[in-house]
Amino acid sequence: MIPKYRTQFNIEFSAETYKKTHELIIEKCGHEAAFRLSESPIFLTNDFWNKLDDASKSIISQIKNMSDEELSKAIPANCNVPNDTKQPHFLAIDFGICQDENGEIIPQLIELQAFPSLFGFQRLFEEVITEVYPFLNDLKKSLSQEEFVEKLKAVIVGDENPENVILLEIYPEKQKTAVDFILTEQLLGIKTVCLTKVKKEGKKLFYEKDGKLIPINRIYNRVIFDELDKIEGLKTEFDFRENVDVEWVTHPNWFFKVSKYILPKLKHAFVPKSYFLSDFPETETLENFVLKPLFSFAGSGVNLDPTQEIINQINDKENYILQRKVTYAPLFEDINGEFSKAEIRLLFGWDPKKEDPELLVNLVRMTKAAMVNVDFNKKDAIWIGSSMAFFGE
């Protein structure tokens, strides 16, 4: 898409420029990404952006109009955390980049979640990629660094002293997203703390710093709560379900409330039809749908070709959806004349003092495989992995 930019990038690309991208990331933050970076960004038209914008605004409006009672039905009984909030602090909306029957490039909603993503890293990636390929500066339409930090701080730190705000994760140094934690610390002045290191006294939480216990007033939560039960031998002083004196960013309940759970409830031209498995009508054809567990992460448990036999073996059908298949369009040409497919994630921050969330950055995932996950690609493939989109004419 946008041939002039694709051609220019492919001419300027080399193994050396790709290596330079990695080196600059390490130079600027002291850590490398533990996930694969695509060699290339993607170039999307302003017309496509308008479609993304229209779909996102419609989805956000529909979420805002859903009652708390309706959304709360998504929360498993054993995962309900006290002191819920009126709205989430983050939204991530994923669209596949597809073509309709007339050949028009259109977005198709794949997933959405009220959970943070790589805000810090994507900002750095944009800075680095435009430094390596200066012509990309003409396409940048993002916030200034000062505005970006200010808005991210308003969402995560709020009116608190950064010392009393933590980024919470389980074994953060082992996570593929560790580079984003480091960047968040650098941008906001907060500390990353492992769940196993959180101390509890009464209803107050603390972390240790220089031999002193520091009160935790606000938690930037990066823990997938329902994953905790799968970790053998996990010992903590603090259980999410306890009523503690802390403010969540974003509250763990929103991970369930804005998830695949609401896909069957959303209506828009760019939202493929979805059904709860328990409500799948006989008038539909199973082979046209993808089977997805409600609360899986990173594509876990997705079945691209479900059969009636597989469906019959599922006892908790209310915890699965069937989503109409979409076909990602192979639009992004690499230096060998082969084409990658992609999906774009729009990352919104939602300041509690504001009526609507605000787009802060985008994240692109590129693939040559059936699923947008690097693990499914051939090991020698290029133009695959994490990247970002630039928009223009």
C-alpha positions in Angstrom: 0.0 0.0 0.0 1.2 3.5 -1.0 3.7 2.2 -3.6 6.0 5.2 -3.5 6.8 4.7 0.2 7.0 1.0 -0.1 9.4 1.3 -3.0 11.6 3.9 -1.2 11.7 1.8 2.0 12.7 -1.4 0.1 15.4 0.5 -1.7 16.9 1.9 1.5 16.5 -1.4 3.5 19.5 -3.6 4.2 20.8 -6.0 6.8 22.8 -3.0 8.1 19.8 -0.8 8.6 17.9 -3.6 10.4 20.9 -4.2 12.6 21.1 -0.4 13.3 17.4 -0.5 14.4 18.3 -3.1 17.1 21.4 -1.3 18.2 19.6 2.0 18.6 17.0 0.4 20.8 19.6 -1.0 23.1 21.5 2.3 23.1 18.5 4.3 24.0 17.0 2.1 26.7 19.8 -0.4 27.7 17.7 -3.4 26.8 16.8 -5.3 23.7 13.4 -6.5 22.6 12.8 -10.2 23.4 10.2 -10.5 20.7 10.8 -10.4 16.9 10.8 -7.0 15.3 9.7 -6.8 11.7 12.3 -5.4 9.3 9.6 -3.0 7.9 6.8 -0.7 9.0 3.7 -0.7 6.9 2.2 2.2 4.9 -1.6 2.8 5.0 -3.7 5.3 3.3 -5.5 8.2 5.0 -8.7 6.6 3.6 -7.9 3.4 5.5 -7.2 5.5 8.6 -10.7 7.1 8.3 -12.2 3.6 8.3 -10.2 2.6 11.4 -11.3 5.8 13.1 -15.0 5.4 12.3 -15.0 1.8 13.5 -13.1 2.6 16.7 -15.3 5.5 17.6 -18.4 3.3 17.1 -17.0 0.5 19.2 -16.0 2.9 22.0 -19.5 4.4 21.9 -21.1 1.0 22.1 -19.0 0.0 25.1 -19.8 3.2 26.9 -23.5 2.5 26.4 -23.3 -1.0 27.9 -24.6 -1.3 31.4 -22.3 -2.3 34.3 -24.6 -5.2 34.9 -24.2 -6.4 31.4 -20.4 -6.1 31.4 -20.0 -7.6 34.8 -21.5 -10.9 33.7 -18.2 -11.5 31.9 -16.2 -11.7 35.2 -15.6 -15.2 36.4 -16.8 -15.6 40.0 -13.3 -16.5 41.2 -11.7 -13.5 39.5 -13.8 -10.7 40.8 -11.7 -7.9 42.3 -13.1 -5.3 44.7 -13.3 -1.6 44.0 -14.1 -1.6 40.3 -13.9 1.6 38.3 -16.4 3.4 36.1 -14.3 2.9 33.0 -10.9 1.3 32.0 -7.7 3.3 31.7 -6.7 1.5 28.4 -8.2 0.1 25.3 -6.4 -2.0 22.6 -8.4 -2.6 19.5 -7.1 -5.0 16.9 -8.1 -4.9 13.2 -7.1 -7.3 10.5 -6.1 -5.5 7.2 -8.3 -7.2 4.6 -9.9 -6.8 1.2 -13.6 -6.9 0.4 -15.2 -8.6 -2.6 -14.6 -5.4 -4.6 -10.9 -5.3 -3.8 -11.2 -2.4 -1.4 -8.8 -2.4 1.6 -10.9 -2.5 4.8 -10.3 -3.2 8.5 -12.0 -6.1 10.2 -12.2 -6.2 14.0 -10.3 -9.2 15.4 -10.1 -8.6 19.1 -10.2 -5.9 21.7 -9.1 -5.6 25.3 -9.2 -3.1 28.2 -5.6 -3.9 29.0 -2.3 -2.0 28.5 0.2 -3.0 25.8 3.6 -1.7 24.6 3.0 2.0 25.0 6.6 2.8 26.0 8.2 0.5 23.5 6.1 1.5 20.5 7.0 5.1 21.2 10.7 4.3 21.2 10.3 2.1 18.1 8.8 5.1 16.2 11.7 7.2 17.3 14.3 4.6 16.2 12.7 3.7 12.9 12.4 7.3 11.8 16.1 7.9 12.8 17.2 4.9 10.6 14.9 5.9 7.7 14.6 9.8 7.8 12.0 10.0 5.0 9.5 8.5 7.5 9.6 11.8 9.5 7.4 13.3 6.7 4.7 10.7 7.6 4.8 11.1 11.3 1.5 12.3 12.7 2.0 11.3 16.3 2.1 13.4 19.5 5.3 15.1 20.5 7.4 13.3 23.1 6.4 15.8 25.7 2.7 15.4 25.0 2.9 11.7 24.9 4.6 11.4 28.3 2.2 14.0 29.7 -0.8 12.0 28.6 0.6 8.6 29.6 1.5 10.1 33.0 -2.0 11.4 33.5 -3.4 7.9 32.9 -0.9 5.9 34.9 0.4 8.2 37.6 -2.4 10.6 37.9 -2.0 13.0 40.9 0.1 10.5 42.8 3.8 10.7 43.6 5.5 8.4 41.1 7.3 6.7 44.1 4.0 5.4 45.3 3.0 4.0 41.8 4.3 0.6 40.6 4.2 -1.4 37.4 3.0 -4.8 38.6 3.9 -8.0 36.8 4.7 -11.6 37.7 8.4 -12.3 37.3 8.8 -9.2 35.1 12.4 -9.9 34.1 11.3 -13.2 32.4 8.5 -11.5 30.3 9.0 -10.9 26.6 7.7 -7.4 27.3 10.4 -6.5 29.8 11.8 -3.8 27.5 8.5 -2.0 27.8 8.6 -2.1 31.6 12.1 -0.5 31.5 11.0 2.2 29.2 7.9 2.9 31.3 10.1 3.3 34.3 12.3 5.8 32.4 9.4 7.8 31.1 7.3 8.0 34.3 9.7 7.5 37.1 7.8 4.5 38.5 9.2 1.2 39.7 8.5 -2.3 38.3 7.7 -4.7 41.1 7.1 -8.5 40.9 3.9 -9.7 42.5 5.9 -12.0 44.8 7.7 -9.0 46.2 4.6 -7.0 47.3 4.3 -6.7 51.0 0.9 -6.4 52.8 0.1 -4.9 56.2 -3.7 -4.7 56.9 -5.2 -3.1 53.8 -2.0 -1.4 52.8 0.5 -2.6 50.2 4.2 -1.9 50.1 7.3 -2.5 48.1 10.9 -2.4 49.3 13.3 0.2 48.2 16.8 0.8 49.7 15.8 -1.2 52.7 12.6 0.8 53.3 9.0 -0.1 52.8 7.3 2.3 50.3 3.5 2.5 50.3 1.8 1.5 47.1 -1.1 3.8 46.3 -1.6 3.0 42.6 -0.9 -0.1 40.5 -0.2 0.0 36.8 -1.3 -3.6 36.3 0.4 -5.8 33.7 -0.6 -9.1 35.3 -3.0 -11.4 33.5 -5.0 -12.3 36.6 -6.5 -15.5 35.4 -3.0 -16.8 34.4 -1.9 -16.8 38.0 -3.5 -20.1 38.9 -1.4 -21.8 36.2 1.9 -20.9 37.9 3.1 -23.7 40.1 4.5 -22.9 43.5 3.5 -19.2 43.3 3.6 -17.7 46.8 2.4 -14.1 47.4 1.4 -12.0 50.4 -1.3 -10.3 48.4 -4.3 -11.8 46.6 -6.0 -9.7 43.9 -9.4 -10.6 45.4 -8.6 -8.9 48.7 -10.1 -5.5 49.5 -6.9 -3.4 49.7 -6.4 0.4 49.8 -5.0 0.8 46.3 -6.1 2.3 43.0 -5.9 0.0 39.9 -4.7 1.1 36.5 -6.5 -0.5 34.9 -8.8 -2.5 37.2 -8.4 -6.2 36.6 -12.2 -6.7 36.1 -11.9 -4.8 32.9 -9.7 -7.5 31.4 -12.8 -9.7 31.3 -15.5 -7.0 30.6 -13.9 -5.7 27.4 -12.7 -8.8 25.7 -14.0 -11.4 23.3 -17.0 -11.5 25.6 -18.5 -8.3 24.0 -17.7 -9.2 20.3 -21.2 -10.8 19.8 -22.7 -7.6 21.1 -21.0 -5.2 18.8 -22.4 -3.9 15.5 -20.5 -2.2 12.7 -19.7 -2.8 9.0 -16.1 -3.6 10.0 -17.1 -5.9 12.9 -17.4 -9.6 11.7 -20.4 -11.4 13.1 -19.7 -13.3 16.3 -21.8 -15.7 18.5 -21.4 -17.3 21.9 -20.8 -20.9 21.2 -23.9 -21.7 23.2 -26.0 -19.5 20.9 -24.6 -20.5 17.5 -27.6 -20.7 15.2 -28.3 -23.6 12.9 -28.7 -21.2 10.0 -25.0 -20.5 10.0 -22.2 -22.7 8.5 -19.5 -23.8 11.0 -16.7 -23.8 8.4 -17.2 -20.0 8.0 -16.2 -19.4 11.6 -13.1 -19.4 14.0 -13.5 -20.9 17.5 -12.0 -18.7 20.2 -11.9 -19.2 24.0 -13.1 -16.0 25.7 -10.1 -15.2 27.8 -7.1 -16.6 26.1 -4.1 -14.4 25.5 -1.7 -14.2 22.5 -3.8 -16.5 20.3 -3.8 -19.4 22.8 -6.6 -22.0 22.2 -7.8 -20.5 18.8 -9.0 -23.1 16.3 -9.2 -21.8 12.7 -11.1 -24.9 11.5 -13.4 -26.1 14.2 -15.5 -29.2 13.5 -18.8 -30.3 15.0 -16.9 -33.1 16.8 -14.7 -30.6 18.5 -17.7 -28.4 19.4 -19.5 -31.4 21.0 -16.5 -32.0 23.3 -16.7 -28.6 24.8 -18.7 -28.5 28.0 -18.5 -24.8 28.9 -19.8 -23.5 25.7 -20.6 -20.1 27.3 -16.8 -19.5 27.6 -16.2 -19.7 23.8 -17.2 -17.7 20.8 -17.4 -18.4 17.1 -16.3 -15.4 15.0 -16.8 -15.2 11.3 -13.5 -15.8 9.4 -11.8 -12.9 7.8 -9.0 -13.1 5.2 -6.0 -11.0 5.8 -4.8 -9.5 2.6 -1.1 -10.1 1.5 -0.4 -6.4 0.8 3.1 -5.7 2.1 5.9 -6.5 -0.3 9.3 -7.5 0.9 12.6 -7.2 -0.9 12.2 -10.6 -2.4 8.9 -9.9 -4.0 6.9 -11.9 -1.4 4.0 -10.4 0.6 3.2 -10.3 4.3 -0.2 -9.8 5.9 -0.8 -7.6 9.0 -3.1 -6.5 11.7 -3.0 -3.1 13.5 -3.6 -2.5 17.1 -4.8 0.9 18.1 -3.6 1.7 21.7 -5.8 4.2 23.6 -5.2 5.7 27.0 -8.3 6.8 28.9 -7.7 9.6 31.4 -10.4 9.1 34.1 -11.0 12.9 34.0 -12.0 12.8 30.3 -15.1 11.6 28.5 -13.4 9.5 25.9 -10.1 7.6 25.4 -7.3 9.0 23.2 -5.2 7.2 20.7 -1.6 7.4 21.8 0.2 5.0 19.5 -0.3 2.0 17.2 1.3 -1.4 17.0 1.4 -3.6 13.9 2.0 -7.4 13.8 3.1 -8.8 10.4 3.0 -12.4 9.3 3.3 -14.8 6.4 1.5 -17.5 8.3 -2.2 -18.3 8.8 -2.1 -16.8 12.3 -0.6 -13.4 13.3 2.0 -14.9 15.6 5.7 -15.1 14.8 5.8 -18.7 16.2 3.7 -19.9 13.2 6.1 -18.4 10.6 9.0 -20.1 8.8 12.2 -19.3 10.7 13.9 -17.6 7.7 10.9 -15.4 6.9 11.3 -11.6 6.7 8.7 -8.8 7.1 7.3 -10.6 10.1 6.9 -9.6 13.7 6.2 -6.4 15.6 6.2 -3.1 13.8 4.0 0.1 13.3 2.0 1.8 10.7 2.5 5.2 9.0 -0.4 6.9 7.2 -0.3 9.1 4.1 -1.5 9.6 0.5 
